[in-house]
Amino acid sequence: MQHSTLRYNGCALMLVKFEIYSDSGYWCGRGIGVDIFTQGKTLDELMENIREAVMLHFEDELGRGENIRILSISETEVGTVARAAGC
């Protein structure tokens, strides 16, 4: 299991990273370095599902009082731009 531990105001924070992408009408969240996958029909539903999945996956750590933050990384398609002649 791979996740980052950061320090913020003297407190240790566990950082769990997710790749966010759209696939066949659903928003998907795949853990980076951690075995978690979930999806939702909307981004709001996906984020709620990610929170719930992280809470279940790290139940022991949360029970010991560890603080967990979620970092979501998403990919967005950018339309093509016309190129000037000669480029």
C-alpha positions as CSV (number, residue, x, y, z in Angstrom):
1,M,0.0,0.0,0.0
2,Q,1.5,3.3,-1.1
3,H,0.4,6.7,0.2
4,S,2.1,9.9,1.3
5,T,2.4,11.2,4.8
6,L,2.6,15.0,5.1
7,R,3.0,17.3,8.0
8,Y,0.6,20.2,8.4
9,N,0.7,22.5,11.5
10,G,2.7,19.9,13.3
11,C,0.2,17.1,12.6
12,A,0.8,14.1,10.3
13,L,-1.6,13.7,7.4
14,M,-2.0,10.7,5.2
15,L,-2.5,11.7,1.6
16,V,-4.4,9.3,-0.6
17,K,-4.4,10.1,-4.3
18,F,-7.1,9.3,-6.9
19,E,-7.1,9.5,-10.7
20,I,-10.5,10.8,-11.8
21,Y,-11.9,10.1,-15.3
22,S,-15.1,9.8,-17.3
23,D,-15.9,6.4,-18.8
24,S,-19.2,5.4,-20.6
25,G,-21.3,8.0,-18.8
26,Y,-19.9,7.4,-15.3
27,W,-17.2,9.2,-13.4
28,C,-14.6,6.8,-12.1
29,G,-12.0,7.1,-9.3
30,R,-9.0,4.8,-9.2
31,G,-6.6,4.9,-6.3
32,I,-3.0,5.6,-7.1
33,G,-0.8,3.2,-5.1
34,V,-3.8,2.0,-3.1
35,D,-6.3,-0.7,-4.1
36,I,-9.5,1.3,-4.3
37,F,-11.9,1.8,-7.2
38,T,-15.3,3.4,-7.2
39,Q,-17.6,5.3,-9.6
40,G,-20.6,7.6,-9.6
41,K,-23.1,9.1,-12.1
42,T,-22.0,12.7,-11.2
43,L,-18.8,14.1,-9.8
44,D,-20.5,14.9,-6.5
45,E,-21.6,11.2,-6.2
46,L,-18.1,10.0,-7.1
47,M,-16.5,12.2,-4.5
48,E,-18.9,10.9,-1.8
49,N,-18.2,7.4,-2.9
50,I,-14.4,8.0,-2.8
51,R,-14.7,9.4,0.8
52,E,-16.8,6.3,1.9
53,A,-14.3,3.9,0.2
54,V,-11.3,5.6,1.9
55,M,-13.0,5.5,5.3
56,L,-13.7,1.8,4.9
57,H,-10.2,1.0,3.5
58,F,-8.4,2.9,6.2
59,E,-10.8,2.1,9.0
60,D,-7.9,0.9,11.3
61,E,-5.8,4.0,10.7
62,L,-8.8,6.3,11.3
63,G,-9.6,4.4,14.5
64,R,-6.0,5.2,15.7
65,G,-6.8,8.9,15.1
66,E,-4.8,9.4,11.9
67,N,-5.9,12.2,9.6
68,I,-6.5,11.4,6.0
69,R,-6.8,13.8,3.0
70,I,-7.8,12.9,-0.5
71,L,-6.1,14.4,-3.6
72,S,-8.0,14.0,-6.8
73,I,-6.2,14.3,-10.1
74,S,-8.4,14.6,-13.2
75,E,-7.7,14.7,-16.9
76,T,-9.6,17.2,-19.1
77,E,-9.6,17.2,-22.9
78,V,-8.7,20.4,-24.5
79,G,-10.0,21.1,-28.0
80,T,-7.5,21.4,-30.9
81,V,-6.2,24.8,-31.8
82,A,-5.8,25.9,-35.4
83,R,-2.2,26.2,-36.4
84,A,-0.7,29.1,-38.3
85,A,0.6,28.4,-41.8
86,G,4.1,26.9,-41.8
87,C,3.9,25.3,-38.3
